[in-house]
Amino acid sequence: MENAVKKAQRSIGRPSTNCFGNANENYLTIKNNLQLRSNEEEATKTGLQNIRARYKHFTNNEVEIIENEKSYIVKIPLLENK
């Protein structure tokens, strides 16, 4: 969720629309409309690398990142409670 907020441009004229917590197909989907900041520094992607590495310890399902001209989507696998 932090990444969705960081990627979104915050302005009155072009508000960010976010969808948090849409769980289906065994994934938690976090989506926002893609509005890159005009002064955005080069992204390190450290946060996404960290999430992917942590999930490898718990599941074989991959964290999915989908970016297109309209939206930025991160799909996180749901874990079974054993």
Phi, psi and omega in degrees: 000322178301319181295321178298319180291319180295325182284335186278145175274134179256110175205157180291321183287333181225076182292151177279139173246125183238147174236111180251137170084022176279105183256117173204160180053036177065024177227148168265122183254127178241121187226140171219155176291140185277111175223091183292143176290142182291333181252025184294132176282164178301125182286137178270338182061021179298318181299316179292323176297321179296314179299314180299316181296319180295318182292334177297336178285338188247338185205157174273350178286136183274149167286128182255137177235122183236123178231128174226190185292343183249332187213162177235119187234133173239125179248119183251128181296138174282142181258146178281141175271111183252000000 
